[in-house]
């Protein structure tokens, strides 16, 4: 292998190590930010406020430099990987030679690892050992949980891809924070002219789509006997559970994600976008011009249309999905009932006298692979160019053990999360077609977020007395599913001439009198009766 290739790989490896070191500091910035919020609440004098302001300025500068450093490394890695790919194309080396050289590198092709091979990795052994140690000692894993080793993350992604039917079809973009993806606008037509004539200027416009960060995950219980068995059994249990849960949730969100108003914490699904009748208020001003597609790209084929006529009508309807910017073919998604119905409509007798169906794993005539997903309603087919759906995937999937083990059931609770957002980058590339008289819509039931549904809010005081021109900060505890949660609390005063309250719960006495301070989170409220004295 040429020395230049080895050097490029070494640079990529070093840059990735430096990037991981920077990402490990993200938690420190979150801690500093939380501490500063407390300091803001507690600052009462001008001197204290001035000191806090200085700390805030220092924090903002440090955080900006930190994010810039991460961004620079990400861009550097991307450029180095492009150079490496170009250089490898020019090298006349065999796969075996490359395999031997890669043994000396820490950066490996994750897809080559099976679970049995992965558990031989020292980092994975250490990771699984920490889990077992936590179980035996009945203790919690510190902070937000162990970071899954890179080798194991590769397997987790493979599991997600295995259980998600759509992951492999969409455009997966690894990003950090709120991000934008550039989308080319209308491609101009080049102008024919004489060979020696002047060239005409062409106008090329770009738009973008904005993606945020939403978390998908949950917790599950595993038998302690399984956890205490071999590393292979433990890793298989963990990866299978995470892959199934996240993969299923991803597919449902890609098609029916309900972020149509910009405030639902999940991606925007394809059918949900097609069903929009007005431009959402949250639609970015720099994005492509919003188009109403609910009549042109959501179509119904009557129940009387069957056999060859059904496929003919479907072919004409499917043409509304435009693949102008696609680099892949069409994909069609339906449930088992719909798939079987389409197979029956495609039955025919071949030259040998056998009954065959023109409906296999691809859509007849029009082409495109078929994926089966059970949550799609009967007789609804969603299709188009799925590489024009952008799925933003954040780094840093986390896995942690619960602080409280289920001792009586001899089980331990674990949690797994992944972070995504998604949006149809070019909505016109998709179509939803109902057959047998069914009209598609965006109705879909998602697993309820009960863990974050506020069921109670409590204040540290039910009544208090303060003097005019003095203040006191009330503390609110919000409970969801019986556990504290970081829900947004809104504050209000019944009589601002007597007492006011700010967004942090700080009550300020204005003049002698009384006021009821109300704290609200979701549908829950709590009150504190405040008496102001002269």
N, C-alpha and C positions, 0 to 999 in steps of 0.2 A: 504493500500500500504506500502511496506517495507520502512524503513527509508533510506536505501542505495539508493533506486530509487529516493526518494525525494532529497537526497543530490546530486546525479548525475545531476538531472535536474536543481538544483540550481547552480551548477558549470557551466553547459552549458549556462544557462541564463546569469550569470555574465561574462563569457568569451565572449559571443556574444555582450554584452554591451560594454566591453572593446575594442572589435574589431571594433565596429561601431564608437567609440570615435577616434580610430586611423585612420580609413578611412576618418573621417571628416577633418582630418589634411592634407589629400592629396592636397587639394586646396591651402593650405598655402605653401607647397613645390613648387607647380607650380608657385605661385606668386614670391617666393624667386628666383627661377630659371630664371624667366623673368627679375627680377630686376638685377640679376647678369649679364645677357646678355647685358643689357643696360650699366652696369658699365664697362664691357669689352670694349664696343665701345667707351666709354667716357674717359677711362684711357689713359693719354698721357705721364705722367712722370713715371720714374722707381719707385718712391715711391708709386704712385697711383696703378701701376700694381702689386706691391708687396702686397699692401693692398687687392686688388681684389683677388689675388691668395690665400691669407689666408682665405678670405671669402669663396672661392670655396672649399678649403680643409675642412673647417668647415661644409659647406653645404653638401658635399659628405658624410662626416662621419655621420651627422645627418640623411640624407636620407637612408643610408645603415642600420643604427640602426632602423629607422622607418620601413623599409621593413622587416627586420629580426623579429621585434616584431610582425608585422602582420602575417608573416609566422608561427611563433611559436604559436600564438593564433589559427590560422586556423588548424594547426596540433593537437593542444590540444583539440579543439572542435570536430574534427573528431574522435580522440581516445575516448573522453568522450561519444560521441554518440554511438560508437561501444559497449562500456561497458554498457551503458544504455539499448541498444537493447538486449544484452546478459542477463542482469539482469531481464528485463521484461519478457523474455521467461520463466524464472524460477519462476515467481510470479503467484500465482493462484488468480488473481483479475479479477473482471468483468469490462466490458466497462463502466458501470455507475460509478463505484468507481473511475476509472481513469479520467472520465470526471469531477467528482466533484473536484478531486485534481488539475486538470489542470486549474480550474477557478482561482486558486491563483497564477498561473504562467503567466508571460508575454509572454512566448514562446508558441504559440498555433498552432494548425494544420490549416494552411491557407485554405485548401480545404473545411473546414466545414463552412466557412463564405459565406453567400450570400451577394450580394451588399447591400440589405436592412439591414442586420446585421452589415456589415462592417461600414456603415455610422454612427452607434451608437458609434463606437470607438472614444475615445477622440482625438487621434492623427489624425484620418481621418477628424473629425469635424474641428479641427484646420487647417488642410491642405486645405480643401475646403473653409473654412472661409477666409484664406489668398488669395485664388484665387478670391473670390468675392470682397474682399476689394480692390485688385489691379484693378479689372474691374471698380468698382465704382469711385475710385480715379484717374483713368486714369494714373496709374503708372506701372512701370515694376517691376517684381520680381527680387530681388537683386542677384548678382553673376550669376551663371549658372542655377538658377532655384531651385524651391523647390524639395527636395528629397521626393519621394513618400513613404508614411508610409508603414511599413512591411505588415500590414494587406491588404493594397490595392495592394501591389506588388504581393501578393499571387493571388489575383483576376486577375491581369494583366497577370500573367503567365498562369492562367487557360484560359483566353481569347485567349492568343497566342496559347495555345495547342488546343483550340476549333477551331480556324481558320487555324492553321497549321495542315496539314494532316500527316506530317512526324515527327514533334517534338517528338511525343510519341514513335516513333520507333527507333530513333537514340540514341546514347550514349551521353547524356548531361552531361558535366563536368563543374561545377562551378570553375573558375580559376581567377587569377589576374595577369596582365602583360603577357609577353611572357612566355609560359609554354610548358612543354614536357609531353607526356604520354608514359609510358613504354609499349612496345608490346612484348610479348613472341615470341621468334624465333621458329624454328622447334623443336617440342617436340621429345626428344630422346626416343628410345625404351628400356624398361627395359630388363635386361638379366636374363634368367633362369639359375639356377645352383643348386648344392646340398644344402640341408638345412643348413649344417654346413660350407659351403665353403665361401671364401671371396667374398664380394660384388664388383661388377665392378663400376668404376666411370662413371657417366653420364655427358655429356656436355650439359648445358642449356644456350642458348644465349638470350640476350634481345636487342631489337631495340627500337627506340622511334620515335614519330611524334611530330613536333613542330607546335604550334598554336600561332597566334599573336592576335591582337585586331583590329577589324573593326567595324564601326558604321553603323547601319541601322536606318533610321527614316525620319522625315520630319515635316512639319507643316500643320495645318488644321485650318479652321475657323468654329466657332460655333455661333449660334444666341444668342445674349445677353439675350433674353427672356428665353431661355432654361437654361442659366447659372444662372439666378436669381431665377429659380424655385427650387423645392425640391432637397435635397442632393442626393436622389436616382436617379432622372433624370440626374443631372449633372454627377454623378459617372458613370452611365450607358453610357452616351454619350462619355465620355473620354475613358473608358475602351474598349468600342466597337470599336471606331475609331483606337485606338492604336493596339488592338489585330488584327483587320482585316489587317491593313497595314503591320505590322511586320510579322504576320503569313504568309501572301502571299509571301513576300520577302524572308523569310526563306526557304520556300519550293522550290522556284525557285533556290536559291543559293545552297541548298543541292544537287540538281540534276544537275544544269548547271552553277554553279558559275565559273567565268572565271579567277580565280587566277592561271592560268597555267604558267605564267612567273614569279610569285612571286611579281608582282608590281600592280596588280589589287586589289583594296581595298574591297575584298569580299572573302568568303570561296571558297575552291576548290570543285567543284561539282563532283558527281559520273561519269556522262557521260563525262564531260570534262577530268577527269583523264583517263577514259578508252580510250579516243580518242587520247591521247598523243602518239606521234611516236618517240620522243626522250626524254631523261631524262632532265628535266629542270635544269638550272644552279643553281637555288635556292634550289634544293632538298637536304635535310640535309644529311650529311655524316654518321650520326649515325642512320639513318632510315633503314627500311628493304630494301633489294636489289630492286632497281627499275626494273620493268618488263614491257616490251612492250605488251599491251593487246589489241591494236586496231584491230587486226585481230582475236584473239581468243575469246574476250569477247564482241565484237560488231558484231552481226550476222543478217542475212536476211533470211526470209522464203518466197519463191516465191509466186506470186499471184495465181498460180494454185493449191496450197496446201490448202485444205479446209476440213471442217468437222472433223472427227476423226483423219485423217492424220495430220491436223493442230496441234491438241493437242499432238499427238504423237511426231511430229517433235519439237514442242515447249518444250516438256518434255526433249528430248535429248539435245537440245541446252542449256536449263536452267541449265543443270548439270555442265556447266563450272564454275558456281558461287560456290566457295568452302566455306562451313560454318564451317571449322575446329575449329575456335576459337569462334564461335557464341554461345550465351546462349539463343537465341530466334530463331523463325522460319523465313521463307522467307516472304517478303512483295513485292507486285507487284503494280506498279504505271502506270497509263495510263489515257487518256482523255475519255470523254463520248462517242465519236465516236468509239474509239477502243474497249471500254467495250461493247457497243451494238453489234459491229461486232463479238466479241468473243461469246457473248450470242447467236447470231444467228447461229454460227458454232456449238454450243453445243446443239442445239435443238434435241429433240427426242420425241417419243410417249411412255408414260408409260403404265402399265398393265391396267389402267382404261380407256385408250384411250385418255388421256389428253396430250396436247403438253407441254413439260417441257424443261427447259434448264439446262444443267449440270454446267453452269457458274453462280454462285451466287456471294456472297461477298468473296468467296475464289476461288483460281485457281484450276480447276479440276485436279485430280490425283496427281499432284505435290504438291498441298497444298500451303498455304500462303494467308494472307489477301490481299484484293484489295483496293487501294485508288485511287480516281478519282481527277485529277488535270487538269484544262482546258488548261494550257499553254503548255503541252506536245504535240508535233506534232501528227497528225493522224497516226495510225497504228504503233506507237512506244510504247514498253513496257519496262520499266526500273525495274529491280528487284534484289533481293539478300537478304543478311543478314544485315539489316540496323543498327543493334546494333554495327556493326563494322565500322560505320561512327561516328567519334568523332566530336561533336558540343561543342565548348568551349563557355560557357556563363559567361559573366562578371557581377559582382554585380554593382548596382548603376544606374539603369535606371533613366533617368531624365525627368522632365516635367516642362515646363516653359511657361509663358505668353509673348507674343510679346510686345516689347516696344511701338509699334505703333498700336493702335486699328483701325479697319475699321469703323470709326464713321458713314459715310454716309450709309453704308450697315447695321449698327447696329449689327456688328459682332466683335468678338475678335479672334485674331490669337493665337494658342497654338502650341507648338512643343513637340514632343516625340521622344526619342531615346533609343535604346538598343544596346549592344555591343556583337558581336559574332565573332568567326572564326570557320572554320570546314575543315575537310579533311577526305577522305576515309582512315582510319587507315590501313586496309588491302584491297587493291583495287581488289584483286582476288576474293573477296566475292560478286562481283556485275557483272551484265550482262545487256546489252541493246540489245533487240531483235526487229527487224522490221518485221512485217507481211504484207501480201498483196503486196510483192515486194518492200517494203520501207527499205532503209538502214539508220539506226540512225546515227546522227552526233551531235556534240557539239554546233551547231548553236542555239543561243537563244538571244532574245532582252530583255535587262533590262531597267528599267526606267533611263533616262539620268540624270547624276549628274550635271544639269545645274547650280546649286547654287555654284559649285566649279570649273566651267569651266572659265578660265581666259579670260576676254574680253578686258581688258585694264591694262596698268601699267603707273604710273605717277611718275616723280622725282620732288623733291622740288626745283631743279634748272635746267634750260636748258643750262646755261653756267656759268663758274666760273673761277677765276684766283687765283693761289696759287704760292708761292715761292718754289724753289728747297729745298729739305730737310724738307719741311713742308707738312702737310696733312689736309684733310677736308673729312668729312663723308657725303655722299649723302644719302638721305632718299627716299625709294621707297614705293609707295602705290599701291597695286595690287587690282583690282576690278574684281569681279565675279558676274554676274547678277546685276551689278550696285552697289554692296555693297562691302566694304573692306573685304579681306580674307587673311588668313595666308599662301599663296602659297610660294613655294621656289623660290627665286630670284637668278639668276646667273649674274655675273658681268664680263665684259671684257674691255680691253683697246686696242685701235687701234694702239698705239705706246708706248710700255713699256719702251723705252729709254727716253721718256719724262715724262710719268706718269704711275704708276701702280695702280691697285685696288684690294682689297682683297674680300673675300666672304661676308663681312659685308657692302661693299660699301665704305670702307675707301680709298680715293684717296691720293696717296703719290707722291709729285713732285720729279722727278729724276734729270732732267736737262732742261735748257731752251728749249722751243718748245711747241707743242700742241698735244693733243690726244682727241679722242672721246671715252667717257665712255658709254658703252651700258649695260643697265639692261634688263634682259629677264625673263619672266615668261610665261610658255606655249608657245603660238604663238605670244604673245604681247611683244613689245620692246619699250624702251624709251632711249633717249640719252642725254648726257650733254657734251658740248664742253668745254674742259679744256685747259687753257693757263698757261704754267709754265714759271715763270720769274726767272732770276738769283738772 
